[in-house]
Amino acid sequence: MTKLTQKKIKFEWGDKQEAAFQLLKQKLCSAPILALPEGCEDFIVYFDASNKGLGAVFMQREKVISHASRQLKIHEKNYMTHDLELRAVVFAL
Protein backbone atom coordinates (compact mmCIF):
# COMPACT_ATOMS: atom_id res chain seq x y z
CA MET A 1 0.00 0.00 0.00
CA THR A 2 2.84 2.44 0.73
CA LYS A 3 4.11 2.15 -2.83
CA LEU A 4 0.86 3.74 -4.04
CA THR A 5 1.70 6.96 -2.20
CA GLN A 6 5.27 7.40 -3.46
CA LYS A 7 6.17 10.23 -5.80
CA LYS A 8 6.58 9.40 -9.48
CA ILE A 9 4.62 6.15 -9.06
CA LYS A 10 1.53 5.84 -11.23
CA PHE A 11 -1.56 5.12 -9.13
CA GLU A 12 -2.96 1.76 -10.22
CA TRP A 13 -5.62 -0.14 -8.27
CA GLY A 14 -5.84 -3.82 -9.14
CA ASP A 15 -6.43 -7.18 -7.48
CA LYS A 16 -3.11 -7.07 -5.61
CA GLN A 17 -3.83 -3.63 -4.13
CA GLU A 18 -7.41 -4.59 -3.26
CA ALA A 19 -6.21 -7.74 -1.45
CA ALA A 20 -3.63 -5.71 0.51
CA PHE A 21 -6.31 -3.15 1.43
CA GLN A 22 -8.75 -5.83 2.62
CA LEU A 23 -6.02 -7.50 4.71
CA LEU A 24 -5.06 -4.16 6.25
CA LYS A 25 -8.71 -3.40 7.01
CA GLN A 26 -9.14 -6.82 8.65
CA LYS A 27 -6.01 -6.38 10.79
CA LEU A 28 -7.07 -2.90 11.92
CA CYS A 29 -10.55 -4.08 12.89
CA SER A 30 -9.50 -7.20 14.82
CA ALA A 31 -8.64 -6.98 18.51
CA PRO A 32 -4.89 -7.12 19.19
CA ILE A 33 -3.63 -9.22 22.06
CA LEU A 34 -1.78 -6.63 24.09
CA ALA A 35 -1.40 -6.36 27.85
CA LEU A 36 -1.77 -3.27 29.98
CA PRO A 37 1.30 -2.14 31.94
CA GLU A 38 1.37 -3.09 35.61
CA GLY A 39 3.27 -0.64 37.77
CA CYS A 40 6.40 1.06 36.51
CA GLU A 41 9.07 -1.66 36.74
CA ASP A 42 10.47 -4.53 34.67
CA PHE A 43 10.03 -2.95 31.24
CA ILE A 44 12.11 -4.23 28.34
CA VAL A 45 12.41 -2.67 24.89
CA TYR A 46 13.46 -4.90 21.99
CA PHE A 47 14.40 -3.30 18.70
CA ASP A 48 15.91 -4.31 15.40
CA ALA A 49 16.72 -2.95 11.98
CA SER A 50 17.07 -4.61 8.61
CA ASN A 51 17.60 -3.42 5.07
CA LYS A 52 13.78 -3.25 4.78
CA GLY A 53 12.62 -1.54 7.97
CA LEU A 54 12.71 -0.84 11.70
CA GLY A 55 10.84 -2.61 14.47
CA ALA A 56 10.37 -2.38 18.22
CA VAL A 57 8.50 -4.25 20.94
CA PHE A 58 7.79 -2.86 24.43
CA MET A 59 7.32 -5.65 27.00
CA GLN A 60 6.76 -6.13 30.70
CA ARG A 61 7.02 -9.50 32.43
CA GLU A 62 7.04 -11.39 29.10
CA LYS A 63 3.82 -9.71 27.93
CA VAL A 64 3.68 -7.42 24.90
CA ILE A 65 2.56 -3.92 25.85
CA SER A 66 3.02 -2.35 22.43
CA HIS A 67 4.84 -2.83 19.16
CA ALA A 68 5.69 -0.72 16.14
CA SER A 69 7.40 -1.09 12.80
CA ARG A 70 7.91 0.87 9.63
CA GLN A 71 9.63 0.65 6.28
CA LEU A 72 12.89 2.44 5.72
CA LYS A 73 12.70 5.80 4.03
CA ILE A 74 14.56 6.05 0.74
CA HIS A 75 17.56 7.90 2.20
CA GLU A 76 17.78 5.45 5.14
CA LYS A 77 18.41 2.56 2.74
CA ASN A 78 21.93 3.97 2.30
CA TYR A 79 22.72 3.84 6.03
CA MET A 80 25.36 1.46 7.32
CA THR A 81 24.28 -1.33 9.68
CA HIS A 82 25.34 0.38 12.91
CA ASP A 83 23.57 3.59 11.86
CA LEU A 84 20.37 1.64 11.14
CA GLU A 85 20.55 -0.06 14.54
CA LEU A 86 20.95 3.32 16.24
CA ARG A 87 18.02 4.62 14.19
CA ALA A 88 15.97 1.68 15.49
CA VAL A 89 16.82 2.71 19.08
CA VAL A 90 15.61 6.26 18.41
CA PHE A 91 12.49 4.91 16.69
CA ALA A 92 11.76 2.57 19.63
CA LEU A 93 12.03 5.29 22.23
Jmol script that loads the backbone (N, CA, C; Angstrom):
load data "model"
ATOM      1  N   MET A   1       0.827  -1.194   0.000  1.00  0.00           N
ATOM      2  CA  MET A   1       0.000   0.000   0.000  1.00  0.00           C
ATOM      3  C   MET A   1       0.873   1.261   0.000  1.00  0.00           C
ATOM      4  N   THR A   2       2.025   1.225   0.669  1.00  0.00           N
ATOM      5  CA  THR A   2       2.841   2.438   0.733  1.00  0.00           C
ATOM      6  C   THR A   2       3.419   2.816  -0.624  1.00  0.00           C
ATOM      7  N   LYS A   3       3.577   1.844  -1.502  1.00  0.00           N
ATOM      8  CA  LYS A   3       4.106   2.149  -2.835  1.00  0.00           C
ATOM      9  C   LYS A   3       3.136   3.012  -3.632  1.00  0.00           C
ATOM     10  N   LEU A   4       1.852   2.932  -3.322  1.00  0.00           N
ATOM     11  CA  LEU A   4       0.857   3.738  -4.039  1.00  0.00           C
ATOM     12  C   LEU A   4       0.987   5.223  -3.733  1.00  0.00           C
ATOM     13  N   THR A   5       1.613   5.560  -2.614  1.00  0.00           N
ATOM     14  CA  THR A   5       1.701   6.963  -2.201  1.00  0.00           C
ATOM     15  C   THR A   5       3.056   7.595  -2.508  1.00  0.00           C
ATOM     16  N   GLN A   6       3.952   6.855  -3.137  1.00  0.00           N
ATOM     17  CA  GLN A   6       5.268   7.402  -3.462  1.00  0.00           C
ATOM     18  C   GLN A   6       5.189   8.334  -4.663  1.00  0.00           C
ATOM     19  N   LYS A   7       6.096   9.309  -4.676  1.00  0.00           N
ATOM     20  CA  LYS A   7       6.171  10.229  -5.803  1.00  0.00           C
ATOM     21  C   LYS A   7       6.625   9.472  -7.044  1.00  0.00           C
ATOM     22  N   LYS A   8       6.202   9.938  -8.167  1.00  0.00           N
ATOM     23  CA  LYS A   8       6.585   9.398  -9.478  1.00  0.00           C
ATOM     24  C   LYS A   8       6.110   7.963  -9.708  1.00  0.00           C
ATOM     25  N   ILE A   9       5.202   7.479  -8.869  1.00  0.00           N
ATOM     26  CA  ILE A   9       4.620   6.152  -9.056  1.00  0.00           C
ATOM     27  C   ILE A   9       3.188   6.345  -9.549  1.00  0.00           C
ATOM     28  N   LYS A  10       2.881   5.738 -10.679  1.00  0.00           N
ATOM     29  CA  LYS A  10       1.533   5.845 -11.232  1.00  0.00           C
ATOM     30  C   LYS A  10       0.559   5.085 -10.331  1.00  0.00           C
ATOM     31  N   PHE A  11      -0.554   5.736  -9.998  1.00  0.00           N
ATOM     32  CA  PHE A  11      -1.556   5.115  -9.134  1.00  0.00           C
ATOM     33  C   PHE A  11      -2.354   4.099  -9.938  1.00  0.00           C
ATOM     34  N   GLU A  12      -2.206   2.833  -9.571  1.00  0.00           N
ATOM     35  CA  GLU A  12      -2.960   1.760 -10.215  1.00  0.00           C
ATOM     36  C   GLU A  12      -3.602   0.903  -9.136  1.00  0.00           C
ATOM     37  N   TRP A  13      -4.895   0.669  -9.256  1.00  0.00           N
ATOM     38  CA  TRP A  13      -5.623  -0.140  -8.271  1.00  0.00           C
ATOM     39  C   TRP A  13      -6.084  -1.415  -8.957  1.00  0.00           C
ATOM     40  N   GLY A  14      -5.483  -2.532  -8.548  1.00  0.00           N
ATOM     41  CA  GLY A  14      -5.836  -3.817  -9.138  1.00  0.00           C
ATOM     42  C   GLY A  14      -6.140  -4.837  -8.059  1.00  0.00           C
ATOM     43  N   ASP A  15      -6.130  -6.096  -8.431  1.00  0.00           N
ATOM     44  CA  ASP A  15      -6.432  -7.176  -7.483  1.00  0.00           C
ATOM     45  C   ASP A  15      -5.428  -7.231  -6.338  1.00  0.00           C
ATOM     46  N   LYS A  16      -4.153  -7.027  -6.644  1.00  0.00           N
ATOM     47  CA  LYS A  16      -3.113  -7.075  -5.607  1.00  0.00           C
ATOM     48  C   LYS A  16      -3.315  -5.964  -4.575  1.00  0.00           C
ATOM     49  N   GLN A  17      -3.606  -4.762  -5.035  1.00  0.00           N
ATOM     50  CA  GLN A  17      -3.826  -3.630  -4.132  1.00  0.00           C
ATOM     51  C   GLN A  17      -5.108  -3.819  -3.325  1.00  0.00           C
ATOM     52  N   GLU A  18      -6.145  -4.338  -3.958  1.00  0.00           N
ATOM     53  CA  GLU A  18      -7.410  -4.590  -3.256  1.00  0.00           C
ATOM     54  C   GLU A  18      -7.222  -5.632  -2.166  1.00  0.00           C
ATOM     55  N   ALA A  19      -6.464  -6.695  -2.455  1.00  0.00           N
ATOM     56  CA  ALA A  19      -6.208  -7.736  -1.453  1.00  0.00           C
ATOM     57  C   ALA A  19      -5.419  -7.171  -0.277  1.00  0.00           C
ATOM     58  N   ALA A  20      -4.421  -6.332  -0.557  1.00  0.00           N
ATOM     59  CA  ALA A  20      -3.634  -5.707   0.512  1.00  0.00           C
ATOM     60  C   ALA A  20      -4.513  -4.791   1.359  1.00  0.00           C
ATOM     61  N   PHE A  21      -5.402  -4.041   0.706  1.00  0.00           N
ATOM     62  CA  PHE A  21      -6.305  -3.151   1.429  1.00  0.00           C
ATOM     63  C   PHE A  21      -7.260  -3.935   2.327  1.00  0.00           C
ATOM     64  N   GLN A  22      -7.822  -5.014   1.821  1.00  0.00           N
ATOM     65  CA  GLN A  22      -8.748  -5.830   2.615  1.00  0.00           C
ATOM     66  C   GLN A  22      -8.035  -6.464   3.810  1.00  0.00           C
ATOM     67  N   LEU A  23      -6.798  -6.929   3.610  1.00  0.00           N
ATOM     68  CA  LEU A  23      -6.021  -7.502   4.711  1.00  0.00           C
ATOM     69  C   LEU A  23      -5.721  -6.446   5.764  1.00  0.00           C
ATOM     70  N   LEU A  24      -5.326  -5.260   5.327  1.00  0.00           N
ATOM     71  CA  LEU A  24      -5.057  -4.164   6.251  1.00  0.00           C
ATOM     72  C   LEU A  24      -6.309  -3.793   7.031  1.00  0.00           C
ATOM     73  N   LYS A  25      -7.436  -3.727   6.356  1.00  0.00           N
ATOM     74  CA  LYS A  25      -8.705  -3.401   7.011  1.00  0.00           C
ATOM     75  C   LYS A  25      -9.066  -4.458   8.054  1.00  0.00           C
ATOM     76  N   GLN A  26      -8.855  -5.732   7.713  1.00  0.00           N
ATOM     77  CA  GLN A  26      -9.145  -6.816   8.653  1.00  0.00           C
ATOM     78  C   GLN A  26      -8.252  -6.721   9.887  1.00  0.00           C
ATOM     79  N   LYS A  27      -6.957  -6.462   9.674  1.00  0.00           N
ATOM     80  CA  LYS A  27      -6.013  -6.376  10.794  1.00  0.00           C
ATOM     81  C   LYS A  27      -6.338  -5.195  11.702  1.00  0.00           C
ATOM     82  N   LEU A  28      -6.751  -4.081  11.119  1.00  0.00           N
ATOM     83  CA  LEU A  28      -7.073  -2.899  11.920  1.00  0.00           C
ATOM     84  C   LEU A  28      -8.362  -3.066  12.717  1.00  0.00           C
ATOM     85  N   CYS A  29      -9.257  -3.900  12.230  1.00  0.00           N
ATOM     86  CA  CYS A  29     -10.548  -4.084  12.895  1.00  0.00           C
ATOM     87  C   CYS A  29     -10.553  -5.238  13.892  1.00  0.00           C
ATOM     88  N   SER A  30      -9.536  -6.079  13.875  1.00  0.00           N
ATOM     89  CA  SER A  30      -9.497  -7.199  14.823  1.00  0.00           C
ATOM     90  C   SER A  30      -8.788  -6.760  16.104  1.00  0.00           C
ATOM     91  N   ALA A  31      -9.184  -7.358  17.202  1.00  0.00           N
ATOM     92  CA  ALA A  31      -8.638  -6.984  18.506  1.00  0.00           C
ATOM     93  C   ALA A  31      -7.218  -7.520  18.675  1.00  0.00           C
ATOM     94  N   PRO A  32      -6.253  -6.644  18.944  1.00  0.00           N
ATOM     95  CA  PRO A  32      -4.891  -7.119  19.194  1.00  0.00           C
ATOM     96  C   PRO A  32      -4.786  -7.737  20.586  1.00  0.00           C
ATOM     97  N   ILE A  33      -3.827  -8.598  20.753  1.00  0.00           N
ATOM     98  CA  ILE A  33      -3.628  -9.223  22.056  1.00  0.00           C
ATOM     99  C   ILE A  33      -2.463  -8.511  22.730  1.00  0.00           C
ATOM    100  N   LEU A  34      -2.773  -7.416  23.385  1.00  0.00           N
ATOM    101  CA  LEU A  34      -1.781  -6.625  24.094  1.00  0.00           C
ATOM    102  C   LEU A  34      -2.161  -6.555  25.562  1.00  0.00           C
ATOM    103  N   ALA A  35      -1.155  -6.464  26.413  1.00  0.00           N
ATOM    104  CA  ALA A  35      -1.397  -6.360  27.851  1.00  0.00           C
ATOM    105  C   ALA A  35      -1.288  -4.902  28.282  1.00  0.00           C
ATOM    106  N   LEU A  36      -1.911  -4.589  29.388  1.00  0.00           N
ATOM    107  CA  LEU A  36      -1.769  -3.268  29.985  1.00  0.00           C
ATOM    108  C   LEU A  36      -0.571  -3.280  30.923  1.00  0.00           C
ATOM    109  N   PRO A  37       0.165  -2.175  31.017  1.00  0.00           N
ATOM    110  CA  PRO A  37       1.302  -2.136  31.940  1.00  0.00           C
ATOM    111  C   PRO A  37       0.839  -2.256  33.388  1.00  0.00           C
ATOM    112  N   GLU A  38       1.654  -2.940  34.185  1.00  0.00           N
ATOM    113  CA  GLU A  38       1.368  -3.094  35.612  1.00  0.00           C
ATOM    114  C   GLU A  38       2.507  -2.450  36.395  1.00  0.00           C
ATOM    115  N   GLY A  39       2.228  -1.339  37.028  1.00  0.00           N
ATOM    116  CA  GLY A  39       3.273  -0.639  37.769  1.00  0.00           C
ATOM    117  C   GLY A  39       4.235   0.056  36.827  1.00  0.00           C
ATOM    118  N   CYS A  40       5.427   0.333  37.339  1.00  0.00           N
ATOM    119  CA  CYS A  40       6.403   1.057  36.514  1.00  0.00           C
ATOM    120  C   CYS A  40       7.774   0.375  36.528  1.00  0.00           C
ATOM    121  N   GLU A  41       7.805  -0.934  36.700  1.00  0.00           N
ATOM    122  CA  GLU A  41       9.071  -1.663  36.738  1.00  0.00           C
ATOM    123  C   GLU A  41       9.075  -2.801  35.729  1.00  0.00           C
ATOM    124  N   ASP A  42      10.265  -3.342  35.498  1.00  0.00           N
ATOM    125  CA  ASP A  42      10.475  -4.529  34.667  1.00  0.00           C
ATOM    126  C   ASP A  42      10.104  -4.341  33.201  1.00  0.00           C
ATOM    127  N   PHE A  43      10.298  -3.168  32.655  1.00  0.00           N
ATOM    128  CA  PHE A  43      10.030  -2.951  31.238  1.00  0.00           C
ATOM    129  C   PHE A  43      11.262  -3.308  30.416  1.00  0.00           C
ATOM    130  N   ILE A  44      11.035  -3.890  29.262  1.00  0.00           N
ATOM    131  CA  ILE A  44      12.112  -4.230  28.335  1.00  0.00           C
ATOM    132  C   ILE A  44      11.704  -3.738  26.953  1.00  0.00           C
ATOM    133  N   VAL A  45      12.644  -3.121  26.257  1.00  0.00           N
ATOM    134  CA  VAL A  45      12.408  -2.673  24.888  1.00  0.00           C
ATOM    135  C   VAL A  45      13.316  -3.482  23.965  1.00  0.00           C
ATOM    136  N   TYR A  46      12.720  -4.185  23.021  1.00  0.00           N
ATOM    137  CA  TYR A  46      13.462  -4.903  21.990  1.00  0.00           C
ATOM    138  C   TYR A  46      13.348  -4.099  20.702  1.00  0.00           C
ATOM    139  N   PHE A  47      14.427  -4.028  19.961  1.00  0.00           N
ATOM    140  CA  PHE A  47      14.396  -3.295  18.701  1.00  0.00           C
ATOM    141  C   PHE A  47      15.311  -3.985  17.707  1.00  0.00           C
ATOM    142  N   ASP A  48      15.054  -3.753  16.442  1.00  0.00           N
ATOM    143  CA  ASP A  48      15.906  -4.313  15.402  1.00  0.00           C
ATOM    144  C   ASP A  48      15.741  -3.503  14.125  1.00  0.00           C
ATOM    145  N   ALA A  49      16.748  -3.616  13.283  1.00  0.00           N
ATOM    146  CA  ALA A  49      16.721  -2.954  11.984  1.00  0.00           C
ATOM    147  C   ALA A  49      17.176  -3.947  10.925  1.00  0.00           C
ATOM    148  N   SER A  50      16.634  -3.794   9.751  1.00  0.00           N
ATOM    149  CA  SER A  50      17.068  -4.608   8.615  1.00  0.00           C
ATOM    150  C   SER A  50      17.190  -3.689   7.410  1.00  0.00           C
ATOM    151  N   ASN A  51      17.511  -4.253   6.273  1.00  0.00           N
ATOM    152  CA  ASN A  51      17.596  -3.425   5.070  1.00  0.00           C
ATOM    153  C   ASN A  51      16.215  -3.085   4.511  1.00  0.00           C
ATOM    154  N   LYS A  52      15.162  -3.542   5.191  1.00  0.00           N
ATOM    155  CA  LYS A  52      13.780  -3.253   4.778  1.00  0.00           C
ATOM    156  C   LYS A  52      13.062  -2.296   5.725  1.00  0.00           C
ATOM    157  N   GLY A  53      13.367  -2.372   7.047  1.00  0.00           N
ATOM    158  CA  GLY A  53      12.620  -1.540   7.974  1.00  0.00           C
ATOM    159  C   GLY A  53      13.143  -1.588   9.395  1.00  0.00           C
ATOM    160  N   LEU A  54      12.398  -0.920  10.280  1.00  0.00           N
ATOM    161  CA  LEU A  54      12.714  -0.840  11.702  1.00  0.00           C
ATOM    162  C   LEU A  54      11.564  -1.442  12.494  1.00  0.00           C
ATOM    163  N   GLY A  55      11.886  -2.035  13.631  1.00  0.00           N
ATOM    164  CA  GLY A  55      10.843  -2.607  14.470  1.00  0.00           C
ATOM    165  C   GLY A  55      11.191  -2.494  15.938  1.00  0.00           C
ATOM    166  N   ALA A  56      10.159  -2.462  16.773  1.00  0.00           N
ATOM    167  CA  ALA A  56      10.365  -2.378  18.215  1.00  0.00           C
ATOM    168  C   ALA A  56       9.202  -3.039  18.942  1.00  0.00           C
ATOM    169  N   VAL A  57       9.519  -3.638  20.087  1.00  0.00           N
ATOM    170  CA  VAL A  57       8.504  -4.249  20.943  1.00  0.00           C
ATOM    171  C   VAL A  57       8.769  -3.786  22.367  1.00  0.00           C
ATOM    172  N   PHE A  58       7.731  -3.323  23.045  1.00  0.00           N
ATOM    173  CA  PHE A  58       7.794  -2.862  24.430  1.00  0.00           C
ATOM    174  C   PHE A  58       7.108  -3.918  25.286  1.00  0.00           C
ATOM    175  N   MET A  59       7.856  -4.526  26.219  1.00  0.00           N
ATOM    176  CA  MET A  59       7.324  -5.645  27.002  1.00  0.00           C
ATOM    177  C   MET A  59       7.490  -5.411  28.495  1.00  0.00           C
ATOM    178  N   GLN A  60       6.654  -6.110  29.247  1.00  0.00           N
ATOM    179  CA  GLN A  60       6.757  -6.130  30.701  1.00  0.00           C
ATOM    180  C   GLN A  60       6.358  -7.521  31.164  1.00  0.00           C
ATOM    181  N   ARG A  61       7.258  -8.152  31.899  1.00  0.00           N
ATOM    182  CA  ARG A  61       7.018  -9.504  32.434  1.00  0.00           C
ATOM    183  C   ARG A  61       6.562 -10.478  31.346  1.00  0.00           C
ATOM    184  N   GLU A  62       7.277 -10.482  30.233  1.00  0.00           N
ATOM    185  CA  GLU A  62       7.041 -11.389  29.105  1.00  0.00           C
ATOM    186  C   GLU A  62       5.694 -11.190  28.406  1.00  0.00           C
ATOM    187  N   LYS A  63       5.070 -10.047  28.613  1.00  0.00           N
ATOM    188  CA  LYS A  63       3.817  -9.711  27.927  1.00  0.00           C
ATOM    189  C   LYS A  63       4.052  -8.492  27.047  1.00  0.00           C
ATOM    190  N   VAL A  64       3.524  -8.541  25.839  1.00  0.00           N
ATOM    191  CA  VAL A  64       3.683  -7.425  24.903  1.00  0.00           C
ATOM    192  C   VAL A  64       2.751  -6.289  25.310  1.00  0.00           C
ATOM    193  N   ILE A  65       3.331  -5.124  25.516  1.00  0.00           N
ATOM    194  CA  ILE A  65       2.558  -3.925  25.854  1.00  0.00           C
ATOM    195  C   ILE A  65       2.237  -3.153  24.567  1.00  0.00           C
ATOM    196  N   SER A  66       3.238  -3.002  23.721  1.00  0.00           N
ATOM    197  CA  SER A  66       3.023  -2.346  22.428  1.00  0.00           C
ATOM    198  C   SER A  66       4.115  -2.770  21.453  1.00  0.00           C
ATOM    199  N   HIS A  67       3.858  -2.521  20.194  1.00  0.00           N
ATOM    200  CA  HIS A  67       4.838  -2.830  19.156  1.00  0.00           C
ATOM    201  C   HIS A  67       4.673  -1.838  18.022  1.00  0.00           C
ATOM    202  N   ALA A  68       5.737  -1.652  17.268  1.00  0.00           N
ATOM    203  CA  ALA A  68       5.694  -0.724  16.142  1.00  0.00           C
ATOM    204  C   ALA A  68       6.728  -1.147  15.108  1.00  0.00           C
ATOM    205  N   SER A  69       6.442  -0.836  13.869  1.00  0.00           N
ATOM    206  CA  SER A  69       7.404  -1.086  12.800  1.00  0.00           C
ATOM    207  C   SER A  69       7.117  -0.133  11.653  1.00  0.00           C
ATOM    208  N   ARG A  70       8.105   0.044  10.823  1.00  0.00           N
ATOM    209  CA  ARG A  70       7.914   0.866   9.633  1.00  0.00           C
ATOM    210  C   ARG A  70       8.977   0.522   8.607  1.00  0.00           C
ATOM    211  N   GLN A  71       8.664   0.839   7.360  1.00  0.00           N
ATOM    212  CA  GLN A  71       9.626   0.649   6.281  1.00  0.00           C
ATOM    213  C   GLN A  71      10.691   1.731   6.358  1.00  0.00           C
ATOM    214  N   LEU A  72      11.849   1.425   5.801  1.00  0.00           N
ATOM    215  CA  LEU A  72      12.894   2.437   5.720  1.00  0.00           C
ATOM    216  C   LEU A  72      12.502   3.498   4.704  1.00  0.00           C
ATOM    217  N   LYS A  73      12.868   4.730   5.005  1.00  0.00           N
ATOM    218  CA  LYS A  73      12.701   5.799   4.030  1.00  0.00           C
ATOM    219  C   LYS A  73      13.808   5.644   2.984  1.00  0.00           C
ATOM    220  N   ILE A  74      13.624   6.245   1.848  1.00  0.00           N
ATOM    221  CA  ILE A  74      14.556   6.050   0.739  1.00  0.00           C
ATOM    222  C   ILE A  74      15.988   6.396   1.137  1.00  0.00           C
ATOM    223  N   HIS A  75      16.195   7.520   1.825  1.00  0.00           N
ATOM    224  CA  HIS A  75      17.559   7.897   2.202  1.00  0.00           C
ATOM    225  C   HIS A  75      18.138   6.976   3.276  1.00  0.00           C
ATOM    226  N   GLU A  76      17.286   6.349   4.095  1.00  0.00           N
ATOM    227  CA  GLU A  76      17.783   5.451   5.142  1.00  0.00           C
ATOM    228  C   GLU A  76      18.316   4.138   4.566  1.00  0.00           C
ATOM    229  N   LYS A  77      17.922   3.799   3.365  1.00  0.00           N
ATOM    230  CA  LYS A  77      18.406   2.561   2.742  1.00  0.00           C
ATOM    231  C   LYS A  77      19.904   2.612   2.467  1.00  0.00           C
ATOM    232  N   ASN A  78      20.487   3.806   2.501  1.00  0.00           N
ATOM    233  CA  ASN A  78      21.926   3.969   2.296  1.00  0.00           C
ATOM    234  C   ASN A  78      22.715   3.908   3.602  1.00  0.00           C
ATOM    235  N   TYR A  79      22.037   3.846   4.739  1.00  0.00           N
ATOM    236  CA  TYR A  79      22.720   3.838   6.032  1.00  0.00           C
ATOM    237  C   TYR A  79      23.508   2.546   6.221  1.00  0.00           C
ATOM    238  N   MET A  80      24.600   2.646   6.943  1.00  0.00           N
ATOM    239  CA  MET A  80      25.363   1.457   7.315  1.00  0.00           C
ATOM    240  C   MET A  80      24.628   0.748   8.455  1.00  0.00           C
ATOM    241  N   THR A  81      24.993  -0.500   8.709  1.00  0.00           N
ATOM    242  CA  THR A  81      24.276  -1.327   9.682  1.00  0.00           C
ATOM    243  C   THR A  81      24.218  -0.684  11.058  1.00  0.00           C
ATOM    244  N   HIS A  82      25.349  -0.200  11.563  1.00  0.00           N
ATOM    245  CA  HIS A  82      25.344   0.383  12.911  1.00  0.00           C
ATOM    246  C   HIS A  82      24.491   1.650  12.975  1.00  0.00           C
ATOM    247  N   ASP A  83      24.428   2.408  11.885  1.00  0.00           N
ATOM    248  CA  ASP A  83      23.565   3.592  11.861  1.00  0.00           C
ATOM    249  C   ASP A  83      22.087   3.199  11.857  1.00  0.00           C
ATOM    250  N   LEU A  84      21.757   2.126  11.149  1.00  0.00           N
ATOM    251  CA  LEU A  84      20.369   1.645  11.139  1.00  0.00           C
ATOM    252  C   LEU A  84      19.956   1.144  12.523  1.00  0.00           C
ATOM    253  N   GLU A  85      20.867   0.431  13.191  1.00  0.00           N
ATOM    254  CA  GLU A  85      20.551  -0.061  14.536  1.00  0.00           C
ATOM    255  C   GLU A  85      20.322   1.104  15.493  1.00  0.00           C
ATOM    256  N   LEU A  86      21.145   2.137  15.399  1.00  0.00           N
ATOM    257  CA  LEU A  86      20.948   3.320  16.236  1.00  0.00           C
ATOM    258  C   LEU A  86      19.640   4.014  15.881  1.00  0.00           C
ATOM    259  N   ARG A  87      19.295   4.042  14.610  1.00  0.00           N
ATOM    260  CA  ARG A  87      18.015   4.624  14.186  1.00  0.00           C
ATOM    261  C   ARG A  87      16.851   3.836  14.773  1.00  0.00           C
ATOM    262  N   ALA A  88      17.015   2.514  14.889  1.00  0.00           N
ATOM    263  CA  ALA A  88      15.975   1.677  15.490  1.00  0.00           C
ATOM    264  C   ALA A  88      15.804   2.006  16.970  1.00  0.00           C
ATOM    265  N   VAL A  89      16.908   2.309  17.664  1.00  0.00           N
ATOM    266  CA  VAL A  89      16.820   2.710  19.079  1.00  0.00           C
ATOM    267  C   VAL A  89      16.010   3.992  19.201  1.00  0.00           C
ATOM    268  N   VAL A  90      16.334   4.977  18.373  1.00  0.00           N
ATOM    269  CA  VAL A  90      15.610   6.258  18.408  1.00  0.00           C
ATOM    270  C   VAL A  90      14.142   6.040  18.072  1.00  0.00           C
ATOM    271  N   PHE A  91      13.869   5.219  17.073  1.00  0.00           N
ATOM    272  CA  PHE A  91      12.487   4.908  16.692  1.00  0.00           C
ATOM    273  C   PHE A  91      11.738   4.241  17.843  1.00  0.00           C
ATOM    274  N   ALA A  92      12.407   3.314  18.538  1.00  0.00           N
ATOM    275  CA  ALA A  92      11.763   2.574  19.631  1.00  0.00           C
ATOM    276  C   ALA A  92      11.409   3.482  20.800  1.00  0.00           C
ATOM    277  N   LEU A  93      12.269   4.436  21.070  1.00  0.00           N
ATOM    278  CA  LEU A  93      12.028   5.295  22.229  1.00  0.00           C
ATOM    279  C   LEU A  93      11.188   6.488  21.855  1.00  0.00           C
TER     280      LEU A  93
END
end "model"
wireframe off; spacefill off
backbone 0.3
color backbone group
